[in-house]
Amino acid sequence: MDSSPVNWEALEALIIDFAKSENLIEDSSPPSSPSLSSSPSPSSSSYLSRLIIRQIRSSLEAGDVDAAIDLFRAHAPFVLEDHRLLFRLQKQKFIELLREGTTEDRGPAIDYLRTFLAPCALNAYPEAYEEFKHVLLAFIYDKDDQTSPVANEWAEKRRYEIAGLMSSVLRAHLHAYNPIFSMTLRYLISIHKGFCFRQGILSPISDLIERLLLLERDPPAIPQDSLYEAQPFDEVDIQALAHAVELTRQGAIDSLRFAKGDLFQAFQNEICRMRLDAAMLDELVREYCIYRGIVESGVQTLSEPLKGNPSESGCYSTQDGSLDVDYSSAKWSNSETSATTDMSSMRGTNVELRYASDPANNLEDCSTSGSHQSENLRLPRNRSHGAGERSKRKRWRGRHDELDHISDIHFNRCSKQEVSTAMQVASATISKAQQGVENINGEEKYEIVLGMKELASRGMAAEVVEEINALDPNFFAQNPVLLFQLKQVEFLKLVGLGDHSGALKVACSHLGPLAASDPNLLKPLKETLLSLLRPSEDALVTGLPLHALATSLQVAFGKRLGIEEPQLVKIMRATLYTHTEWFKLQMCKDRFESLLRIDSLKENSTPVLTSLASSKSNTESCNLGSSQVTMSSTTRVSDDGGSPNQASSRDVICDENAILKVMEFLALPRADAIHLLAQYNGNAETVIQQIFA
């Protein structure tokens, strides 16, 4: 399975917004979107609402209905005014009273039944009174009797169901939706899992996403009775919602009714019903923020082994085995190799960076020895450039306002079980055979890489090359395209200063020889030389996007020092790729990609003067309108989204109305509907007749 490049700037903006919105970092700067500083801001109503919802959920899951009702009364009294919801709460309270009491002491339960539950059952909803009579059987059947008619009422999973239902209702009414990044991750992982299942392939990130996205969803919110008479919704919206979040057609209609016909609000309601492991997501975000220098690190030096027995924490392989996984973000950066990551399963330790180890041993080796990743490495002569950057970093605070109900997470990595949420650094020490690097500990390596990134992002290319050559003279010999890019920046900087002679010297000494050894660099070289014709002040402005270059340098040089990319980036690359491929199969554009910033995450941020790879055009996008047509081939969708004239001679033009009709009547995914229409010349009636014949 291939992977897609990720726009790191767009990803970083989403992640920072998530961390601020969830109050995970201490930050005194004004929030750019619903987010928080070091203490909850009054303007952060969305965060406070989400916190209240979590507290209500926790109370209901613990069986403390009274505490939940108190919170409803204080923050969401409309819930108690809705007799349908109130009846469900009171019914659960009745069960909890029976659970707490003895068979001889049923007085509190009987009193509650008479005073609250019975009167509410008469006015809640048509089926409520029958449910009321049914729950009375709990007086007779014991809670441990798994064969009783009220076993479901006694089951603790009922607590989680009512907690999920109340969470869905509160989210929608309070508009307390999860941050955009959280919703985007849910959506992309859901599509990724569906795509892999449909195509019969093994996901290279299955170990992460199976743990991150939970199987259970919150129950859907209940539309008000008056909304059941709502006007019919556009079939386009119904099908788009149903297939985006895996609903039945009726489920999509009910969701649209609850949202009063607002497709995007209905989509947010549904996507937030999907549940993520919050502890794991926070650790993934924290790992990314440390890697990028956004928050302070608490990195343990490599010379200090982790406490505990390495054999107890095990080892985890990220190699997928049979699948050829290419996570390279662009051709100018080092392609990512499969690597073994030794991570401790201990929680609460102050260790964050992960180091790559020998790919040859990444399947079964659970040892703590590292790989020979660097040779002849020396300390850079000047590392003071990172001091200012370090002072800007935030402190990770975590969910201190959360209730302490997150369960511990543990797994055995040698048996390839679930990934640890702690994302700990390998306890391995770098091999003694590495010359000159034994005195550079993990913290120093980490600061060196961030320092190089900072220099590159400021356009200080000559300083970057000098520092890296001083530290590792062999790095640019193995990464000539990165050297070419840095020398491009140096060239453009000199042109911008009016030093044409110095710029040409750089071109003759470095750019020319590099292009001579790599024909792909000849075109970028010519385009770079054209900057001599532009006004001096425009040279660097119209040149390389420095942030993209800085990121490529960080990834490549970090790997050289044994520092892996964040796991979150691997998830995004794989899921963005399957998102693109999925909508190629659907032969349409994703209605929700702009809402979730997926289009921004896919935007190409490659340096324009060194764009080595010819980008493949996406499949012809189609608007979900009644007048659109779709070109379908009975063989397969063209990989490069080529024109209809290049496709199979058996192509059929499928009208959008015909596609929707087949999807509606046969409850089929869009790709299957198109495939069937292609077999019957685009005639929906013929397809339906053949299926039911």
N, C-alpha and C positions, 0 to 999 in steps of 0.2 A: 504494500500500500504506500502510495506517495504521500506527500504532505505539502501544505501551502505555506508560502512566506507570510509572515505576520508583520503588520505595521506596528513596530514597538512603541512609537509615540502615541498612537491611538490606544493601544493596549495599556500603556502606562497611565494615560489620562483616566481610563475607566477604573483601573486598579486603585489609583489615588482617591478617586471619587468614592469608591467602595469603602476604602479604609477610613476616610473621613466620615462618610455617611453612617458607618457602624461604630464610630468613635473608637477605632482601634489604635489610632496614633495620637500623640499629644502634639497639637499644632496650634500656634497662636495666630496664624494667618487667617484672613477672612475666608470663609468657605465659598467656593465657586458654585456649588449646587447644594441641595439639602445634605448637609454634613455637619460635623461637630468639631469644636476645638477641644482643649484638654478637659473641659467640663461641658455637659450638655447645654446647648444654647437654646433660648426660648424659641428662636426661629426654626429650630430643628424639630418641627412637629411630627414629621414622618418618622424620625428615629424614636421619639418618645412614644408614638403610637405603636411602633413595632415592638418596643420594649414592654409596653403594657400587654400586647398580644402574647408575647413570650411568657410573661408572668401568668396570664390567664391560662395559657396552654399547660404550663408546668403545674398549676394548681389542679386543673381537671385531670391531668394524667396521674397525679398523686391521689386522686379521689377526694380532694378538698373542695367540694362544690360550694360551700359557704364562702370561702375565700374568693373564689371566682365570681360569685354573685356580688360580693362587696365591691370588687373591681369593676364589674359591669355597672353597678349603681353609681360609682364615682366617675367613670370615664365613658361609658357607653350605655346609658339608660334605655336607649331604643331597643336593645336586645331583650330586656325584661318586659318591654311593652308589646313585643311580638309573642303572642301566646303559643305559636308553633315552636319557637325556640325555648320559651320558658317551660313548656311542658317537658321537653327533652331534658332540660337541666333538672327539673324537679323529679322526674322519673329516675335519673341517675342518683340524685340525692337520696331517694327512697332506698335504692339498692345499697348505697353506702351505709345507711343507717342499719339495714339488716346485716350487712357484712361486719359492722362493728359490734353489734349486740349479740346476745346468746339466744338460744331457742326459747329460754324461759323469759327473757326480757325483750319483748317486742313492742313495749309501750311507746317509745319515741317514734318508731316507724309507723305504728298505727295512727298516732296523733298527727304525724306529718301527712299521712295518706288522707285523713279526713279533712284537715285544714287547708292543704295546698294542692295536692296532686289531683284528687277527685274533682274539685270545682274547675280546675284548669283544663282537665280532660274534656269537659263538656263543650268548651269553646275554642279549643286549639285548632283542630282540623278534622275532617270526616273520619279518618281512621284512628284518631287519638283515643276514643273511648274503648275501642276494641283492644288497642295496645294497653290501655289502663287495666282492663280485665285480665289480659294475658299476664301482666307483670305481677298480679296478685298471687300467681302460682309460686312466686319466690318464697311465700310463707311456708309452702309445703315441701318444696324440693331443695335439698341442700346445695350449697355453692360448689361443693366438690363433686357433685353428680354430673358427669359429662354427658350423660344420655337424657337428661331431663329436658322438658319442653322450654325451660327458661335458662338453659346452659349459656346461650349467647348473652342474656341479660346479666348473668353472673360474671361472665368473662371479663378480664381486665382490658382486653382489646377494645371493649365498648368505651372505656375511658378515653382511649386514644382517638376513637372515631368521633366522639362528641367534642373533644378538644380540637380536632382538625376541622370539624364543621364550624365551630365558633371562630376559629382563626380565619377561615375563608370568608365568613360573614363580616368580621371586623375589618379585614384587609380591604374589602371592597367598599364598605361604608366610610371608613376613615381614610381611604386612599393611601394606606400604609404599605405601599408596594416595596418589594425588595429593591436595592440599588440596581441600576441598569446592568452592571457587570454580572451580578448574581443571576439575573434573569437570562442574560445572554449565555452564560455557562450552562444553565439548565437546558435551554433550547438546543444549543449546539451538541451537547452530549446526548440528548434524546434523539436527535437526528442521526448522530454518529452510530448509536447503538442500532437504530432501525435500519440504517444503510448496511451496516456490517451483517446483520441478521438476514436481510433480504438478499444480499450478494453472496452469502455463505462464506464470508472471510473472517479471519481472526483479527480483532482489533489490537494494534500494537500498544494501546494504552488501557487495555481492559483492566489491568491490575489497579489502575488509578480510578477510572470512572465507575467501576462497579462498587467501589467503596464510597466515592464522592456523591454520586446521585443515587439516592435510596429508592427502592422499588415501590414502597407505599406512597400514596398521594393523599392529601387532605380531601375529605368529601366535598363535593361542590356545594356552593351556597344555594339556598332555596329561593326561587323567584316568588314574589308576592302573588297572591291569588289574582289580583287585578291584571297582572302582566300575562296571564295565560290567554287572554283575549287579544294580545298584541297583534299588530298587522304582520302578515307574512314577511320574512326577511329575504333578501336577495340570495339566491342559491349560490352565487359566487362567494359571498361572505360565509355562508354555512359550510361549504366545502373547504374553503381556505382555513377556517378555524378548526374544523374536524380533523383535517390531515396534519395541521401544524402541531397540535397537542394531543393527537391520538384519541379523539372522541368519536362516539357514534354520531350519526346525523342528528338524532333526537337530543343527545347530550349537547351538541353544538347549538341547537335551537334554544334549549333551556338556558344555556350560558348567555346567548344573545338577549334573551328575554330579561334575564337578571340585570344585564348591562344596558337595558333599554335600547337595544339595537346598535350600541357603540362597539364596533368590531374590535378596536384596539384596546378598549377597556376590558372587553370579554377575554381577549387574548392574555392580557396581564393577569386577570383573575385566574385563568387556567394555568398559566406558566408558573405562578406563585404557589399553586397547589402541589407542584413537584417539590420534593424536599431534598435539600443538600445536607451533608454532614457538616455542620457549622464549624466544628473544631478542626476538621481536616482542611476546609476551605480557608480558614483563618491562617493555618500554618503554611499552606501553599502561597497565600498572599504575602505572608511575612517573609518567606524564603525569597520570593521575587523582589520585595522591597529592599531586603538586605543585599541581594545580588546587584541591584541597580543603585545602591547608595542612597535610597530614600529614607531609610530608618537606620538607627544605630545597630551595629552587630554586637553580639556577645560571643565572638568566635574563640574557641579553645585552640591553643597552639598545637601544631602537629607533634611537638615534642612531649605533650602532656596527654597520655592515654586516657580514654574515657573510663570512668568508674564502672565496675560491673564486669561480668564475664561476657566476652564477645560471642561465645558459643550460644549464650542465651538469647542474644538479640538477633543472631543469624545474619544472613546476607540476602540481598535482593537483586535479581538480575533484571535489567531493563531491555535486554536483547530479546527480540521476538521470536528468534529461532527460524522458522520456515519463511517468514515474511521478510521481504527486502524493504526495510524502512529507511527512507531518506529524509532526514529532518533538516537538510541544509536550507537556509532561508534564501540564499541567492548564490549565484555561481562564483561571486568574488570572495566569499567567505569559506572557511574550512567546512567540508561536509562533516556532519556529526557521525561519530563512530559509536557503535554499540559499546556500552560500558557497564561494568559492575559497580554498583554503589553500595558500600557498606554503611548502613544507617542504624543507629541505636533505636531500640523500641522504648527506651526510657523517656518519660515525660518530664518536663520542667527543667531539663538541663539547658544550659545557655550556649548551645552549639548550633550553628546554622549552615555553614558552607558544606557543600558536598564535593567530593573529589573523585575523579575518574580513576579507574584501575585497569589492569591488564585485560583487554578484550578476550584474550585467549583463555582466560580462566573464569569468564563471567557466567558460566552456566552452573557449575557445581562448587567452585571454590568459595568457601566461607571463611577463608583466612583473612587476616588483617594486614597483609602485606600489600603495598601499593605497586604501581607500575612505573616503568622507566619512561617518564613522560618528558623530562627535561634533561638536557645535557649542557655542561659548561655554562650554567646560569650564574650570573653575578649580580650583586646588589647594584641598583642604579645609583648614579652619583648624586642625584638630587631628587629627593622625594618630598620636598617641602611644598610642592604644588598642590598636594591634596588636603592641606590643613584647612584652607577656607571651605572646601567642599564638605569636610567632615563636620564643620561647625554648623552647617545648614541642615544636617540630618535630624529627623524627628525621633522621638522615643516611642517604641512600641508599648502600648499599654494593655492591649488585650481587652476582653469583655469583662471588665471588673464590675460592671453594673448588672451582669447576667446572674441568674440563679445558678448555684453550683450543682447542676444536674447532668453535666455532660459525662457520659460513661468513658471509662478508660478504654484505650484502643491498643491492641497487642496482636502481633502476628509473628509467624516463623518465616523468615525470608528464604531460608534454604529450600523450603517446600513451596516457594512462590505463592504464598498466601497474600493477604491484604497488605497494602502499603501503610507504613507508619505515618501518623499525622504529624509527628514531631519533625520530620525532615532533617534528621541530624547529620552531622558531618561524619565521614568515615574515621574510624579510630586508627587507621593505618598511618604509618610513617613513611615518607618518601624514601625510596631506596638509597642506601649509602653509596651506590655506584654513581649517583648524580653528583657531578663535580661542582662544588661551589654553592649548592643550593641548600645544604644542610643547615645553614644558619638563617634561612628565611622561613619563618614560621607561617602558619595559616593566616594570621591577622595581617602580616606584612604582605603576603602574596595578594590577599584580598584588597589591601589599600593600593598596592602597585597597579593592579588592573583598573580599579576605579580612577586612579590618577591618570592613567593613559587615556581612559575614556573621556575624562574631563578636558584634558589637553586637546584631544581630537575634536571634541565638540566646540572648542573655542577657535579652531582653525590653526592651532599651533603644530603644524605637521612636522616641521623640521625638528622641533623638540621631541616629538613622539618618536620619530625615527632614531634620533640620537639616544634617547633613554632606552628604547627596546634593544638597540644594537649593543648598548653597554651591558644590558642584563642578559640577553640571549642573542649572540651574533648569528645564529642559524635560523632565527624565526622568519625573517623576510625571504630567505632562500626557499623556504617551504610555503611561503604566502606571497608570491610575487605580485598578485593582483592588488592585495592590500597596500603593498609598497607603491605600486603604480598610482593608486588612488591618493595616497598621502602626498606623493610627489606632485600630483595634479593640483592638490590644494596649495602646496608650496609655490608651484608655478603661478597659479591664479592670484595668490597673495602678492607675489612680486610684481605681476602685471598691474594689479590694483594700486601698487605704490609707485608705478611708473618706471620700475627697474626692469626694462625689457632685456637688458644685457644679462642680468642675473637670472631672469626667467628662462632665457634661451640656454643658459649654462646648465640649469636643472634639466631642461628637456634633452640636451645632448648627453649629459652624464647619466641620466636615469631613465627618463621616459622613453627615449629612443631605443636603448638596449633592451629594455623590458618588452617593448612592442615588437622588436625584432625576434625575440624568443617566443612570443605568443601572438600569432596573427590576429587573434580576436581583439587585441588591443590597438591595432592600427587605426581602426575607425575612431575610437575614443581619442586617440592621440591627435588625429587630424582635427577633430572638433575642439580639442583643447587648444591647439595652435591658433584656431580662428579667433580666440579671445584677444589675440594681439591686435585685431582690427576694431575691437570694441573700445568705447571710452574706458579709461583706467578704472574709474569708480564702479563700473558695472561688471567687472571681470569676475570677482568672487561671488557677487550677488546672484549671478546667473549660472554659477558653477554647481559644485556638489552640495547636496543636502548633508550638512555636517553631522546631524544627529544620527542619520542612518549609517554613515561611515564610522562614527564613534561606537555605535552598537556592534557593527561587524567586527571592529577591532577588539572590543571587550570580549565578545564570544570566542574569537579565534585565540587571542592571547590568554584568556582565562583557561581555555582547554589546554593550552601549552603548559600552563602552570598546574594543571590538574583540577581546575575549578569547573564544575559542570554548569550547564544552563539550568535555569529553574524548571521544575517539573511542570509548572503552569504553562510555560511556553510550549512544551511538548504537547500538552493537551490542546492548546489553541491551534497549533499547526495541523494536528491530525483532524480535529473537528471542523476547522475551516475548509480543509480539503474535501471532507465528505459532505459538507454543506453544499459546496460547489457542484460536486458530482451528483448529489441527490436532486438538485434542481435542474441539472442537465437531463436526468431521467424524466422529471416532471414536465420538461419543456416549457417552463414558465419562470417568472421572477418571483422571488420570495416577497410576499406582501409585508413581512414584518422585519426585514433586514435593516431598514433605516431606523425603525424604532429602537432596535437593539444594538445599533452602531456596528452591525456586522459588515456593512459596506465599507466603513472606515477602517476596520481591522484588515480588510483585504486590499486596501489601497496600496499601490506599489510605491514604496519609499526608496527604491534603489537609486543610486547616484546616476543622474541622467547621462553623464559623459562616459560612463563605463558600464552601460547596460549591455551585458554580454549575451544574455539569453533572449531569444525572440519570444515574447510572451504569447501564449496561446490565447486566442479570442474565446470568450465564453459562448456558450450556446445562445442562439438568438433568443433574447428575452422577450416575453410576451406579457402585456398588460392583461389583467383579469377582467376584461370587458366583454360584453355580449357580442361585439362585432369582430373580435380577434379570431385569427385562424392559426393553426399549428401545423407545421410540416412534420409528418411522421414517416419514418422508414420502417418497413417490416423486418429489416435486418437489425440495425442498431443505430443509436444516436452517434453522429459523427463526433469524434473526440475533440476536434478543434472547432466544433460549432460551425462548420462550413456552410456555404450557401446551398440552397436546395438543388441547384444544378449539379453539385458535386456529390450528392447523396445517391442512394440507390434509385434505379429507374422505376422501382415500384413504390416511390413516395406517394403519399396520399395527403391531401389537404383536409385537416380535421377542423370543422367549425367548433368554436368554443362552446356553443350551446349543446352540440352533440356530445362533446366530452363531458359536460356537466350532467347531461341526461343519463349517460351510461354510469357515471360515478354515483348518481343519486339512486337509480333503480337497482343497480347491482351491488351497491356499497363497495366499490372498488377504489383503490388508489388511482391517482391521475395517470401514472405511467401505464398501468394495466389497462385502463380505459382507452388510452391512445393506441396501445398495441392491438386491442381488439378492433377498434375502429379501422385501423390500417388494414386489417384482414378482410373487412367488409366494405371497402371503398368509402369509409367515413360515414356510413349510414347507421345512425343510432338505433332506429327501429329494427333494422335487420339483425344487429348485434343482440338486442334484447330478445327478439323472437327465437334466434338460434340457441340462446342460453336456456330459455324456458321450453324449447321444443322437446 
